[in-house]
Amino acid sequence: MNKTSNIVAHHRPNLLVEALADLVGELIPGNEEWPSGRDVGVQYSLQLRFIEEKGDASLPALTAALVAIGAPFGNLDGAARLEAVQNLEASEPKLFGWRRDAAYFAYYATPGVIEVINGRGTPLHARPHLNGYDLPPFDRATQTPTHGRGHWIPTEAVARVDVSTLELGRRITTAWGMKR
């Protein structure tokens, strides 16, 4: 069997889901307070993001890359799982970084993780663009910097700056501002 047919042979949807679930379980293991990436289903979001980025035809190669490191991990112990993930990172550092970051983004967007974050006192909404976040008015008594670095100007003290001498209307901005 040649390399291409071997890759296609490894592309079975359940195999990919199991292999991604094991990878995600190693990247985001969870603990008593936080659910694991596998438990909240990050593997499904990761698969969708991979399709969006690389296309449907990339799934057999993704499956083959995971199978090549021994995924799904089955009965491998913790040290062997860690070594397998490290091998994947070493073989494709840039793609591994993309997968890891996509897994993290997907993890923090899941309802179960958002619930944990909210339970810890940090407001996070799954759809913040609907209502936004409450921002209390600036309180000079508690929010004025006291560290002696930098400064701020009260709104009522902000003054307009005369930029007419810069000839912005005809000189500098004609290439990147006025003609857009």
N, C-alpha and C positions, 0 to 999 in steps of 0.2 A: 504494500500500500504506500503510495507516495505521500509527501507532506500535506498537500492540499486535501486529498481524500481523507487523510487522517484527521485533519481539522474538522472537515464536514462530519465525519463519523462521530466526533465528540460533541457536535452541536445537537443536544437533545434539551428541550426547554427545562425539564425538571433538573437535569444535571447542572445547567447554568444557574438556576435559582438556588439550588443547594450549595453550589460552589461560592456564589456571591454571598449567600447568607453566612457561610463559614468565614469568608474574608471579612465581612462587616462585623461579625462577632469578635474577631480578633482586633480590628481597628477600634471598635467602640464596645468594650466588654460589659460595661455597666457594673453596678454594685447594689448594695441594699437600698440606696435612695434613687439611683438613676437606672432606667431600663437599658438593656443592651440595644445596640443598633439592630441586631437580628430580631429582637422581640418587638420592636416598633415597626419593622418592615422596611428598613432602609434599603435592603437589597432590591426591592421592587422599584423604588425611586431611582436608585443607581442605574438599574437596567434601562429605565426610560430615559434618563439623562444621557446615558451612553449612546442610545439609539439616536437621540436628538443631535448629539455632537458628531458621531461617527457613521450613522446610518445603519439600517437593518442588516446589511451585508457584513457588518463588523462583528456580529454576535458569535459566529463560529470561531473566529480568531480569539475573542475574549474567552470563550469556553476553553479553547485549547491552551491558552496561557494559564488559566486557573488549574486545569487538569495537569499541566506540566509541573506545577509546584506541589501536586498531591491533593488538590481540592476535588471534591469535598473531603474534609479532613477526617471524618469518621472517628476512628479510635486513636488518632494521633494524640500524644500527650501535649501539654502546654509548651514545652521546649521545642518540640518538633513543629508545632503550629507556628510559633514565633519564627523559627528558622525558615519555614516555607514562605511566610509573608516577607521576610527579609530578602529571600531569593527573588521574589517577584519584584520587590523594590529595586534590587540591584540589576535585574535584567532589563527593566524598563523604567528608569527613574522618573522621567517626565510624565509618562502615562500613569505611573503609580501615583504621583503627586496629584494628578487630575482626579483619579478615582478616589483618593483619600479625601481631598477637599470636597468633592461632590457628595461623598458619604457624610461628611460633617455638616454640610449645608442641609442635606435631606434630614439628618437626625434632628437638628434644632428646629425644623419646621413641622415635626410631627406633633399631633395633639398630646400624646403622653408626655413628651419632653417639655412642651410648653406648659403643661399642668405642673410639672415639677418646678420649673423656673418660677411660675407664678406663686407656687406654694412657699418658695423661699423669699418672697417679698419683692421680687423684681417683676414689674408688669410687662407682659409680653403677649401680644395678640397675634393669632394666626393670620388675621387679615387687618393689619393696622391702618391701611389706607382708607378703611370705611369710617372709622371714628377718630383715628389719631391717638395721641397720648396726652393726658392732662399735663400741662406745664404751668405751675403756679407763677404768679407775677414775680419779677425780680425783687428780692428782699435785701436791701442795702445792709441791714443789720447782720444778716447771716451769710450773705453771698459776696460781700465786698472782699477782694483779696487782701490778706494780711501778711503775705510772705515777703513783701517789699520788692518783688520782681514785676515788671510790666505795669500797666495801668489801664484804666478804662475811662471813657469820656461819657458823662451823662448825656442822654439824648438831647436835652434842652441846650446843651453846650456845643453840639455839633454845628459847624458852620459850613456853608457852601465854599467850594474852592473854584476860583476863576481859571478855567482851562481854555479860554478863548485864544490865548497866545500860542497854544500848542498846535493850532491849525489842524485839529483832528478831522475836520470835515473834508479836507481835500488832500492832505499829505500822507500821513501814516496809515489811515484806515482804508484808502481806496482799494488796496489789494485784498484785505481780509475782512473789512467791515462794511463799507458802503456798497460794494458790488455783490454782496451775498444775497 
